[in-house]
Amino acid sequence: MKSIIVSLVLLAIVIECQGQSTCSASLNNLNVCAPFVVPGTTNPSPSADCCSALQSLDHECLCNTLRISARLPSQCNLPPISCVAN
């Protein structure tokens, strides 16, 4: 599951951020955060490395990546993802 999410995010980056290697590299640095965002994690508190990677990430890069990722289901003729807080 984790590798699928990372792959989708990286695909979205390649599509939208072509030529913006800084954004791609910064997002790649977020891999250290994966253990803290996967459902079922036993340690939900991010590490210092994760916080550092997140702090160095450009706000617009992250927002654009989230927007792109949200569009992927419709572009694949799938129903939109709806997240409900538990």
C-alpha positions as CSV (number, residue, x, y, z in Angstrom):
1,M,0.0,0.0,0.0
2,K,2.8,2.4,1.0
3,S,4.6,1.9,-2.3
4,I,1.4,2.5,-4.3
5,I,0.8,5.8,-2.6
6,V,4.4,6.9,-3.1
7,S,4.3,5.8,-6.8
8,L,1.1,7.8,-7.3
9,V,2.5,10.9,-5.8
10,L,5.7,10.5,-7.8
11,L,3.7,10.0,-11.0
12,A,1.7,13.2,-10.2
13,I,4.9,15.1,-9.7
14,V,6.4,14.0,-13.0
15,I,3.2,15.0,-14.9
16,E,2.8,18.4,-13.3
17,C,6.3,19.4,-12.2
18,Q,8.3,18.6,-15.3
19,G,11.4,20.7,-15.2
20,Q,10.9,21.5,-11.5
21,S,13.5,19.1,-10.1
22,T,13.6,21.0,-6.8
23,C,10.0,20.0,-6.1
24,S,10.6,16.4,-7.1
25,A,13.7,16.2,-4.9
26,S,12.0,17.7,-2.0
27,L,9.1,15.3,-2.2
28,N,11.5,12.4,-2.5
29,N,13.0,13.5,0.8
30,L,9.5,13.0,2.4
31,N,10.0,9.2,2.1
32,V,11.4,9.4,5.7
33,C,7.8,10.4,6.7
34,A,6.2,7.2,5.3
35,P,6.3,5.2,8.5
36,F,4.3,7.9,10.3
37,V,1.5,8.3,7.8
38,V,0.7,4.7,6.8
39,P,-2.6,3.5,8.4
40,G,-2.0,1.2,11.3
41,T,1.3,2.7,12.3
42,T,2.3,2.1,15.9
43,N,4.2,5.4,16.1
44,P,2.2,8.3,14.8
45,S,4.8,10.9,16.0
46,P,7.1,12.0,13.1
47,S,10.8,11.7,13.5
48,A,13.1,14.7,13.5
49,D,14.2,13.7,9.9
50,C,10.6,13.8,8.8
51,C,9.9,17.2,10.4
52,S,13.1,18.5,8.8
53,A,12.1,17.2,5.3
54,L,8.6,18.7,5.7
55,Q,10.0,22.0,6.8
56,S,12.3,22.3,3.8
57,L,9.4,21.5,1.4
58,D,8.1,24.4,-0.6
59,H,4.4,25.1,0.3
60,E,3.3,25.4,-3.3
61,C,5.1,22.2,-4.3
62,L,3.2,20.2,-1.7
63,C,-0.1,21.8,-2.5
64,N,0.3,21.2,-6.2
65,T,1.2,17.6,-5.5
66,L,-1.9,17.1,-3.4
67,R,-4.1,18.7,-6.0
68,I,-2.7,16.5,-8.7
69,S,-3.1,13.3,-6.6
70,A,-6.7,14.2,-5.9
71,R,-7.3,14.4,-9.7
72,L,-5.8,11.0,-10.5
73,P,-8.9,8.8,-9.8
74,S,-11.1,10.8,-12.3
75,Q,-8.3,10.7,-14.9
76,C,-8.3,6.9,-14.5
77,N,-12.1,6.7,-14.8
78,L,-12.4,5.8,-11.1
79,P,-14.8,7.3,-8.5
80,P,-13.4,10.2,-6.5
81,I,-11.8,9.4,-3.2
82,S,-13.8,10.6,-0.3
83,C,-12.1,10.7,3.1
84,V,-14.2,10.8,6.3
85,A,-12.6,11.4,9.6
86,N,-13.2,8.7,12.2
